[in-house]
Amino acid sequence: MKERTNNSLITRTKNILFLCILCLYISCSDDAEDSYADTDSEIENTDNSDNTDSTSDYSGPTLLPSSSNFNQRIVWEKVYTDGSAGKVNRGVVDSEGNAAVVFMPENESRIHKVSGTDGTLLWSKTISNTVGFGIAEFKENNRVDYIVSGGSGSTQERWAARLNGNTGAVIWNKTYDNDNTTGVDGIRMITVGTDGYLYAAGFIGADEANTIFVVHGGKALLQKIDPSNGNEIWTHTNNATDYALAVVQASDEMLYYASARYESNATLTQVGTDGIENWTKSLDNTAAIILADLTIADDDTLYLGGHAGRETDGEAFDYSCVKIDTNGNIAWIKHYANPRGYSMSYIRNELYGIDVDADGIYLFGGSGDESESYSQRFSPYLSSDVWNGWVLAIDTDGDILKSDLYCHEDVNTATEYGCLTEDAFFIFNDTDAYGDTEVGIMKVLK
């Protein structure tokens, strides 16, 4: 105490010097511990605000549907239980109206092709020692083929394969492991460009394997692939962001991919078909959103989907949608929750797919609660303990058009992806019907 009350000039000078050194030490320590801090200098802001945000939760407002339909307008539904079960990751409805889905039992990728008319299983293919994340249509010589993608091998390298759409036979199967990186790599999804080439979005050098969910510690990747043989034409990587969730192409042929960064705002990147990056921009006020998917409308408007957590007893999540133009400007960010009217503190609404057409923007995911201390039921819905697929349609202003819930056999069912057709949508579900984590598909009229 004596030293703290000493008023001598020498003592005060020493104290001031000590405080300066202490402040400098703390500042340097903070910089050293933040391994993502130096990425912001490479990213353009969409305005003059700070482009990082370490908040893990957002504070509303959250939009709620006034009512939700339950298991309405279903044309057909099927649960496929033959063979190994595994998490559904992505589906596609091809130009002939049939559907294909990729799912991932342990240490293998499985692909089902089913009839769009009645859901009959047409063929099934298993590819061992891979994790299947994405599936896309590739049509050539009047035949629909499928491109599947994900990771391969014990070190999880980037992987893609082309399957004959009539039989499921493998046309080519490629692993891309020439980047000499540590960590795990993956191709999350692939789109077909207007030039006929494949454009793959994913990551390299990440810190977690065997999951389609967002991983960090690496860098975003965009890759151009020759569809005839699977050869890599070029690979673009982005040190400023961790994971390219999805890639779309605009009418001017520019490619856009959305990326996640650890405890920071999402980013949008524009790249040419030559692999040259034009810019990466931070998307303000998106740090709380766990990204899932990106889609593009005919007018080149981008819609980014995911879900955001709220600080509640039940660790609630809400659907999130961000409307963006091709310059990276945000028109709006909106959040949606509670299709069954249960407690906002406990219901988790997790969005995993997004699609758009002239009828609206469709958000696909699941809704349920994980808390042992909460359970509620309002007729005609199932208990809050039972997860349901939730399909929410909104308009271009983000206003709710329609809310629909779906469930196989009144047991846990979560929609992992969805695709629109002219008059219907297909949903690809994880369900406990007739087993555990089985594949369920529904065709539903809009």
Secondary structure, DSSP 8 states (H G I E B T S, - for coil): -HHHH---HHHHHHHHHHHHHHHHHHHHHHHHH-TTGGGGGGSEESSSS-S----SB----EE--S--EES-SEEEEEEE-SS---EEEEEEE-TTS-EEEEEE-TTEEEEEEE-TTT--EEEEEEEETEEEEEEEEEEETTEEEEEEEEEETTTTEEEEEEE-TTT--EEEEEEE--S--SSEEEEEEEEE-TTS-EEEEEEEEES--S-SS---SSEEEEEEE-TTT--EEEEEEETT-SEEEEEEE-TTS-EEEEEE-TTS-EEEEEE-TTS-EEEEEEETT-TTEEEEEEEE-TTS-EEEEEEEE--STT--EEEEEEEE-TTS-EEEEEEE--TT---TTT-EEEEEEEEEETTEEEEEEEEE---TT-----TTS--TTS-EEEEEEE-TTS-EEEEEEE-STTS-EEEEEEEE-SSEEEEEEEE-TTSSSEEEEEEEE-
